[in-house]
Each structure stands twice: as structure tokens, then as C-alpha cells.
Amino acid sequence: MPETQDVVELILQDHRRMEDLFRLMRSVEEDRTAALEEFADLLIAHALAEEAKVYPALKRYKNIEDEEVEHGEHEHDEGNKALLELLQVEEVGSEEWDEKLEALVEAVTHHADEEER
């Protein structure tokens, strides 16, 4: 992907990569552990950057309400919790893995969808 400084493009690139990683984590033919490790790094960096840079800028320049920022932060917390639960599963590909992965997909996809709208 081309380098960009546009924050919207960067957020969208992260979301597309997360989708790719979800596909890899679901595939029995891929290195699911490596995909999860990359996903974990990306999700944490993405949330930290949004909370440190994007949300304060939105509050200053778009005059969004504190509750909208708090909602985004709450959704980050939900995604982080789902990620932690998946990281704690001992057997990749087990029934528990699949359940925890789908909970993570749901939490992150919901947040990304809201951001993109």
C-alpha cells in the first residue's frame, strides 16, 4: 500500500488488514498463531493511536460529544477483552478458539463499521 499521512486512509488500511487477518485466523491452512500475533499488535496500536490522536482532534475540530468518544473507547475495551480471551485459549483451532475468535470478529467488526459510517 502507498504511504499516506491521511488519518482516514490509515484507519481504513488498518481495518482492511484486520479483515485479512480474520480470514487467516479462520483458515486451517494458514499459520493462525502468526496471524493472531500480528492482529494483536495491530489492534492495540490502532486503538492507542485513535485514543491519543484522533479522538482529541475530533473533539476539538468537529465538536463531537464526550459520550461519542467514550463510546469508541468502550468499544476498544470490548475488542481488547475479546482479544485477551482468544490469546488465552491453549489450542489453536479448538472449539473454544473458534468461539473466542468469532467474539473478537464481532466486537472489532462492529466498531470498524461504526467508524466507517
N, CA, C and O of each residue as an XYZ file, in Angstrom:
468
protein
N       0.826     -1.176      0.000
C       0.000      0.000      0.000
C       0.871      1.241      0.000
O       1.937      1.260      0.616
N       0.417      2.278     -0.692
C       1.198      3.508     -0.707
C       1.201      4.179      0.660
O       0.234      4.096      1.417
N       2.302      4.837      0.955
C       2.410      5.562      2.211
C       1.465      6.761      2.177
O       1.334      7.428      1.150
N       0.813      7.029      3.294
C      -0.087      8.166      3.384
C       0.001      8.761      4.772
O       0.361      8.076      5.730
N      -0.320     10.006      4.874
C      -0.405     10.682      6.160
C      -1.862     10.983      6.512
O      -2.149     11.508      7.588
N      -2.782     10.650      5.603
C      -4.199     10.889      5.824
C      -4.726      9.905      6.857
O      -4.706      8.694      6.641
N      -5.198     10.433      7.977
C      -5.617      9.571      9.083
C      -6.781      8.669      8.698
O      -6.851      7.526      9.152
N      -7.683      9.157      7.880
C      -8.815      8.326      7.451
C      -8.311      7.154      6.625
O      -8.758      6.023      6.819
N      -7.395      7.404      5.716
C      -6.825      6.318      4.910
C      -6.079      5.308      5.777
O      -6.168      4.101      5.548
N      -5.352      5.798      6.763
C      -4.624      4.899      7.659
C      -5.587      4.017      8.451
O      -5.352      2.819      8.611
N      -6.664      4.610      8.940
C      -7.664      3.831      9.677
C      -8.277      2.779      8.765
O      -8.427      1.624      9.163
N      -8.631      3.167      7.551
C      -9.226      2.217      6.605
C      -8.246      1.100      6.245
O      -8.649     -0.056      6.114
N      -6.974      1.433      6.087
C      -5.966      0.403      5.814
C      -5.885     -0.590      6.967
O      -5.798     -1.799      6.752
N      -5.914     -0.071      8.184
C      -5.896     -0.966      9.347
C      -7.112     -1.887      9.338
O      -6.988     -3.087      9.586
N      -8.275     -1.333      9.056
C      -9.490     -2.145      9.043
C      -9.418     -3.244      7.982
O      -9.827     -4.378      8.235
N      -8.904     -2.917      6.802
C      -8.796     -3.938      5.749
C      -7.797     -5.026      6.155
O      -8.021     -6.208      5.896
N      -6.692     -4.620      6.792
C      -5.713     -5.618      7.235
C      -6.315     -6.499      8.325
O      -6.074     -7.706      8.348
N      -7.082     -5.918      9.211
C      -7.742     -6.720     10.243
C      -8.665     -7.760      9.602
O      -8.698     -8.912     10.035
N      -9.403     -7.359      8.585
C     -10.267     -8.310      7.877
C      -9.452     -9.446      7.270
O      -9.838    -10.612      7.350
N      -8.322     -9.093      6.664
C      -7.438    -10.125      6.095
C      -6.959    -11.087      7.181
O      -6.923    -12.300      6.978
N      -6.596    -10.537      8.324
C      -6.096    -11.371      9.419
C      -7.201    -12.252      9.994
O      -6.935    -13.379     10.409
N      -8.423    -11.759     10.023
C      -9.534    -12.609     10.453
C      -9.655    -13.826      9.537
O      -9.846    -14.949     10.004
N      -9.543    -13.595      8.235
C      -9.616    -14.716      7.282
C      -8.497    -15.722      7.538
O      -8.726    -16.931      7.507
N      -7.298    -15.227      7.789
C      -6.168    -16.115      8.070
C      -6.384    -16.893      9.362
O      -6.069    -18.081      9.434
N      -6.916    -16.233     10.370
C      -7.125    -16.906     11.652
C      -8.225    -17.963     11.564
O      -8.269    -18.882     12.382
N      -9.101    -17.840     10.589
C     -10.170    -18.829     10.412
C      -9.712    -20.017      9.561
O     -10.343    -21.074      9.587
N      -8.640    -19.855      8.823
C      -8.207    -20.857      7.858
C      -7.326    -21.925      8.499
O      -6.332    -21.611      9.154
N      -7.695    -23.179      8.305
C      -6.880    -24.278      8.832
C      -5.591    -24.451      8.032
O      -4.687    -25.164      8.467
N      -5.498    -23.822      6.893
C      -4.324    -23.952      6.030
C      -3.284    -22.855      6.270
O      -2.233    -22.850      5.629
N      -3.566    -21.939      7.175
C      -2.667    -20.806      7.425
C      -2.027    -20.918      8.804
O      -2.434    -21.733      9.632
N      -1.029    -20.092      9.030
C      -0.391    -20.002     10.345
C      -1.255    -19.081     11.198
O      -1.058    -17.867     11.231
N      -2.204    -19.684     11.879
C      -3.189    -18.924     12.637
C      -2.555    -18.201     13.828
O      -2.986    -17.108     14.195
N      -1.555    -18.802     14.414
C      -0.878    -18.181     15.551
C      -0.162    -16.908     15.112
O      -0.238    -15.889     15.799
N       0.525    -16.954     13.986
C       1.213    -15.768     13.473
C       0.209    -14.671     13.120
O       0.451    -13.493     13.380
N      -0.909    -15.062     12.531
C      -1.949    -14.088     12.187
C      -2.500    -13.431     13.450
O      -2.742    -12.224     13.470
N      -2.698    -14.223     14.502
C      -3.194    -13.674     15.765
C      -2.179    -12.711     16.365
O      -2.557    -11.648     16.859
N      -0.907    -13.061     16.330
C       0.125    -12.166     16.873
C       0.143    -10.833     16.126
O       0.207     -9.770     16.744
N       0.085    -10.893     14.792
C       0.052     -9.654     14.012
C      -1.210     -8.862     14.323
O      -1.168     -7.641     14.473
N      -2.333     -9.569     14.420
C      -3.595     -8.899     14.718
C      -3.527     -8.193     16.069
O      -3.946     -7.042     16.191
N      -3.007     -8.871     17.072
C      -2.915     -8.287     18.412
C      -2.102     -6.992     18.386
O      -2.516     -5.984     18.960
N      -0.968     -7.022     17.732
C      -0.135     -5.818     17.628
C      -0.893     -4.691     16.926
O      -0.862     -3.543     17.368
N      -1.569     -5.026     15.837
C      -2.288     -4.023     15.055
C      -3.456     -3.443     15.841
O      -3.649     -2.227     15.855
N      -4.232     -4.295     16.493
C      -5.401     -3.811     17.226
C      -4.997     -2.859     18.349
O      -5.610     -1.808     18.531
N      -3.973     -3.230     19.093
C      -3.533     -2.380     20.203
C      -2.996     -1.046     19.684
O      -3.350      0.007     20.214
N      -2.157     -1.076     18.668
C      -1.606      0.161     18.109
C      -2.711      1.040     17.535
O      -2.699      2.259     17.707
N      -3.659      0.417     16.855
C      -4.776      1.143     16.233
C      -5.581      1.876     17.311
O      -5.861      3.067     17.172
N      -5.950      1.179     18.368
C      -6.756      1.783     19.432
C      -5.985      2.893     20.149
O      -6.537      3.958     20.423
N      -4.716      2.644     20.450
C      -3.916      3.665     21.127
C      -3.786      4.930     20.286
O      -3.881      6.039     20.813
N      -3.571      4.772     18.996
C      -3.436      5.930     18.111
C      -4.746      6.706     18.023
O      -4.749      7.936     18.081
N      -5.847      5.993     17.885
C      -7.137      6.682     17.826
C      -7.402      7.465     19.106
O      -7.815      8.624     19.060
N      -7.162      6.827     20.245
C      -7.462      7.479     21.514
C      -6.514      8.646     21.805
O      -6.908      9.626     22.437
N      -5.275      8.539     21.348
C      -4.294      9.598     21.615
C      -4.380     10.750     20.622
O      -4.162     11.904     20.990
N      -4.696     10.443     19.370
C      -4.632     11.478     18.328
C      -5.987     11.806     17.696
O      -6.344     12.976     17.563
N      -6.735     10.782     17.310
C      -7.957     11.017     16.538
C      -9.077     11.564     17.416
O      -9.688     12.578     17.079
N      -9.350     10.910     18.528
C     -10.467     11.341     19.364
C     -10.286     12.770     19.884
O     -11.238     13.550     19.837
N      -9.095     13.142     20.379
C      -8.929     14.538     20.810
C      -9.121     15.533     19.662
O      -9.687     16.607     19.863
N      -8.660     15.186     18.475
C      -8.835     16.083     17.326
C     -10.309     16.210     16.963
O     -10.778     17.302     16.642
N     -11.026     15.122     17.010
C     -12.464     15.180     16.723
C     -13.186     16.069     17.735
O     -14.082     16.834     17.379
N     -12.792     15.958     18.970
C     -13.419     16.799     19.996
C     -13.125     18.272     19.752
O     -13.998     19.119     19.939
N     -11.902     18.581     19.337
C     -11.517     19.974     19.114
C     -12.137     20.548     17.845
O     -12.669     21.658     17.858
N     -12.070     19.795     16.753
C     -12.421     20.360     15.462
C     -13.815     20.010     14.963
O     -14.381     20.745     14.154
N     -14.363     18.926     15.418
C     -15.698     18.526     14.957
C     -16.737     18.710     16.044
O     -17.930     18.502     15.819
N     -16.276     19.104     17.229
C     -17.165     19.369     18.353
C     -18.072     18.179     18.674
O     -19.257     18.344     18.966
N     -17.490     16.975     18.613
C     -18.291     15.801     18.966
C     -18.423     15.717     20.482
O     -17.604     16.260     21.223
N     -19.431     15.051     20.911
C     -19.726     14.933     22.333
C     -18.751     13.969     23.018
O     -18.239     13.035     22.401
N     -18.512     14.217     24.292
C     -17.673     13.326     25.086
C     -18.215     11.906     25.074
O     -17.442     10.948     25.069
N     -19.541     11.759     25.071
C     -20.121     10.413     25.097
C     -19.813      9.632     23.823
O     -19.731      8.405     23.866
N     -19.640     10.314     22.688
C     -19.254      9.614     21.461
C     -17.826      9.079     21.567
O     -17.542      7.964     21.128
N     -16.936      9.868     22.145
C     -15.564      9.432     22.366
C     -15.557      8.282     23.370
O     -14.870      7.281     23.165
N     -16.312      8.421     24.444
C     -16.389      7.360     25.444
C     -16.939      6.071     24.842
O     -16.510      4.980     25.218
N     -17.883      6.189     23.911
C     -18.430      5.011     23.235
C     -17.326      4.306     22.439
O     -17.199      3.083     22.498
N     -16.533      5.077     21.699
C     -15.420      4.498     20.943
C     -14.406      3.837     21.855
O     -13.910      2.752     21.552
N     -14.097      4.480     22.966
C     -13.153      3.905     23.925
C     -13.720      2.628     24.542
O     -12.991      1.658     24.751
N     -15.013      2.630     24.831
C     -15.662      1.427     25.375
C     -15.568      0.276     24.379
O     -15.305     -0.865     24.759
N     -15.784      0.585     23.101
C     -15.678     -0.462     22.079
C     -14.250     -0.967     21.947
O     -14.041     -2.152     21.687
N     -13.267     -0.100     22.121
C     -11.875     -0.554     22.138
C     -11.669     -1.516     23.299
O     -11.022     -2.552     23.148
N     -12.216     -1.172     24.449
C     -12.092     -2.058     25.619
C     -12.722     -3.419     25.334
O     -12.164     -4.450     25.708
N     -13.882     -3.428     24.674
C     -14.545     -4.695     24.343
C     -13.682     -5.525     23.388
O     -13.553     -6.737     23.559
N     -13.096     -4.874     22.389
C     -12.216     -5.570     21.458
C     -10.988     -6.119     22.159
O     -10.568     -7.246     21.898
N     -10.409     -5.317     23.056
C      -9.227     -5.771     23.802
C      -9.562     -6.957     24.700
O      -8.768     -7.890     24.823
N     -10.733     -6.923     25.323
C     -11.152     -8.036     26.182
C     -11.329     -9.306     25.351
O     -10.890    -10.384     25.754
N     -11.974     -9.175     24.191
C     -12.172    -10.341     23.317
C     -10.830    -10.875     22.818
O     -10.645    -12.087     22.706
N      -9.900     -9.975     22.521
C      -8.563    -10.385     22.094
C      -7.860    -11.151     23.211
O      -7.286    -12.212     22.968
N      -7.901    -10.628     24.415
C      -7.265    -11.297     25.551
C      -7.845    -12.696     25.751
O      -7.103    -13.645     26.005
N      -9.155    -12.826     25.638
C      -9.783    -14.138     25.810
C      -9.314    -15.120     24.738
O      -9.110    -16.300     25.024
N      -9.143    -14.640     23.510
C      -8.640    -15.517     22.449
C      -7.177    -15.884     22.691
O      -6.784    -17.031     22.480
N      -6.379    -14.930     23.125
C      -4.968    -15.207     23.394
C      -4.785    -16.236     24.507
O      -3.757    -16.911     24.563
N      -5.764    -16.359     25.382
C      -5.664    -17.297     26.494
C      -6.093    -18.721     26.126
O      -5.923    -19.642     26.925
N      -6.642    -18.906     24.937
C      -7.046    -20.252     24.508
C      -5.782    -21.050     24.217
O      -4.897    -20.587     23.497
N      -5.705    -22.233     24.774
C      -4.491    -23.036     24.650
C      -4.343    -23.723     23.299
O      -3.223    -23.852     22.804
N      -5.428    -24.162     22.693
C      -5.332    -24.935     21.457
C      -5.926    -24.170     20.274
O      -7.139    -23.986     20.172
N      -5.040    -23.735     19.393
C      -5.479    -23.067     18.172
C      -6.318    -24.041     17.358
O      -5.926    -25.186     17.134
N      -7.482    -23.565     16.918
C      -8.351    -24.395     16.097
C      -9.359    -25.214     16.874
O     -10.195    -25.896     16.281
N      -9.290    -25.155     18.199
C     -10.251    -25.884     19.026
C     -11.619    -25.200     18.934
O     -11.749    -24.113     18.371
N     -12.621    -25.852     19.492
C     -13.960    -25.257     19.521
C     -13.935    -23.941     20.299
O     -14.575    -22.966     19.907
N     -13.185    -23.927     21.409
C     -13.065    -22.707     22.196
C     -12.399    -21.594     21.373
O     -12.825    -20.440     21.422
N     -11.359    -21.948     20.622
C     -10.680    -20.979     19.738
C     -11.687    -20.363     18.781
O     -11.758    -19.141     18.646
N     -12.461    -21.207     18.122
C     -13.431    -20.714     17.145
C     -14.450    -19.776     17.796
O     -14.793    -18.740     17.228
N     -14.929    -20.137     18.981
C     -15.903    -19.300     19.687
C     -15.303    -17.947     20.058
O     -15.923    -16.905     19.847
N     -14.110    -17.973     20.603
C     -13.457    -16.725     21.026
C     -13.070    -15.874     19.818
O     -13.144    -14.646     19.870
N     -12.660    -16.525     18.734
C     -12.331    -15.788     17.516
C     -13.570    -15.069     16.987
O     -13.495    -13.898     16.615
N     -14.691    -15.752     16.952
C     -15.911    -15.123     16.437
C     -16.372    -13.980     17.333
O     -16.919    -12.997     16.834
N     -16.164    -14.084     18.643
C     -16.487    -12.974     19.540
C     -15.591    -11.771     19.239
O     -16.052    -10.630     19.269
N     -14.324    -12.023     18.950
C     -13.393    -10.956     18.584
C     -13.795    -10.320     17.258
O     -13.832     -9.096     17.131
N     -14.092    -11.154     16.283
C     -14.520    -10.644     14.969
C     -15.742     -9.742     15.134
O     -15.803     -8.656     14.558
N     -16.702    -10.196     15.914
C     -17.930     -9.424     16.102
C     -17.648     -8.072     16.748
O     -18.157     -7.048     16.291
N     -16.842     -8.062     17.807
C     -16.545     -6.813     18.513
C     -15.806     -5.827     17.617
O     -16.161     -4.650     17.561
N     -14.795     -6.298     16.928
C     -13.976     -5.406     16.107
C     -14.724     -4.965     14.856
O     -14.633     -3.802     14.463
N     -15.446     -5.858     14.237
C     -16.195     -5.511     13.025
C     -17.269     -4.479     13.332
O     -17.482     -3.548     12.555
N     -17.939     -4.640     14.455
C     -18.966     -3.670     14.857
C     -18.356     -2.274     14.997
O     -18.901     -1.292     14.493
N     -17.227     -2.201     15.684
C     -16.569     -0.903     15.891
C     -16.088     -0.318     14.557
O     -16.289      0.867     14.293
N     -15.470     -1.124     13.739
C     -14.969     -0.634     12.444
C     -16.128     -0.135     11.580
O     -16.021      0.900     10.922
N     -17.221     -0.872     11.589
C     -18.394     -0.462     10.805
C     -18.902      0.896     11.264
O     -19.207      1.758     10.439
N     -18.993      1.090     12.566
C     -19.450      2.391     13.080
C     -18.481      3.500     12.687
O     -18.908      4.583     12.285
N     -17.201      3.242     12.799
C     -16.211      4.259     12.420
C     -16.328      4.633     10.956
O     -16.259      5.807     10.594
N     -16.503      3.634     10.130
C     -16.534      3.905      8.689
C     -17.814      4.616      8.258
O     -17.826      5.332      7.256
N     -18.865      4.421      9.001
C     -20.109      5.141      8.683
C     -20.016      6.554      9.212
O     -20.954      7.335      9.054
